[in-house]
Amino acid sequence: MLIATIRPAEKHIATAEGTEIPELRAKLIAEAPAGWEMVSAHVEMKPGGIRIVTGKFERRDEPREIEAADMATLEAKVPSGWQVLSVRAT
């Protein structure tokens, strides 16, 4: 028997425009759905001190376990939008 630990792997992109990085970061984080974390941010400079920040968010819900007799069956049980973190044999 194989047991896999899986978690959501969905991604979300948000953009904010302004002049102050701390304010832009706060705007991006406020747009994130519950259970999502900002994993990266890209800042683009525009004339006049304007910055455009694009934040990449990923879902970080609690992992869960699934079981199967073999690896092919285990992989088929992974829901769409989820990723396998680890596999162990019992």
C-alpha positions in Angstrom: 0.0 0.0 0.0 1.2 3.5 -0.9 0.3 6.7 1.0 0.8 10.1 -0.6 0.7 13.4 1.1 -0.9 16.0 -1.2 -1.8 19.7 -1.1 -3.4 22.2 -3.5 -1.1 23.7 -6.1 -3.4 26.4 -7.6 -2.0 29.7 -8.5 -3.5 33.3 -8.6 -1.9 36.5 -10.0 -2.8 40.0 -8.7 -1.5 43.4 -9.8 -1.4 46.7 -7.9 -0.2 50.1 -9.2 1.1 53.0 -7.1 4.3 54.7 -5.7 5.0 53.1 -2.4 6.1 49.4 -2.1 4.7 48.7 1.4 1.2 50.0 0.3 1.3 48.0 -2.9 2.2 44.9 -1.0 -0.6 45.5 1.4 -3.0 45.9 -1.5 -1.9 42.6 -3.0 -2.2 40.7 0.2 -5.7 42.1 0.8 -6.8 40.7 -2.6 -5.6 37.2 -1.7 -8.3 34.6 -0.9 -8.2 32.9 2.5 -5.6 30.1 2.6 -3.5 31.7 -0.2 0.1 33.0 0.4 2.1 35.4 -1.8 5.1 33.5 -3.0 6.7 36.1 -5.2 6.3 39.6 -6.5 7.7 41.4 -9.5 8.1 45.2 -9.6 8.0 47.1 -12.8 9.1 50.8 -12.8 7.2 53.4 -14.9 8.0 57.1 -15.5 7.0 59.4 -12.7 7.9 57.0 -9.9 4.9 54.7 -10.6 5.4 51.1 -9.8 3.4 48.1 -11.0 3.7 45.1 -8.7 2.5 41.7 -9.9 2.1 39.2 -7.0 1.9 35.5 -7.5 -0.1 33.6 -4.9 -0.4 29.9 -4.2 -2.9 28.0 -2.1 -1.5 26.6 1.1 -4.3 24.7 2.6 -3.6 21.8 5.0 -2.1 18.8 3.3 -4.1 15.5 3.2 -3.3 11.9 2.5 -4.6 9.5 -0.2 -3.9 5.8 -0.5 -3.6 3.3 -3.3 -2.1 -0.1 -4.0 0.3 1.1 -6.7 1.8 4.3 -8.0 -0.3 4.5 -11.2 -3.5 4.3 -9.1 -2.1 6.8 -6.6 -1.3 9.3 -9.3 -4.8 8.9 -10.8 -6.3 9.7 -7.4 -4.6 13.1 -7.2 -7.3 15.7 -7.8 -6.8 18.4 -10.4 -5.0 21.4 -9.0 -3.2 19.4 -6.4 0.4 18.2 -6.1 2.1 15.2 -4.5 4.5 16.2 -1.7 5.7 12.7 -0.7 4.9 9.0 -1.1 5.6 6.3 1.5 5.0 2.6 1.5 3.2 0.9 4.4 
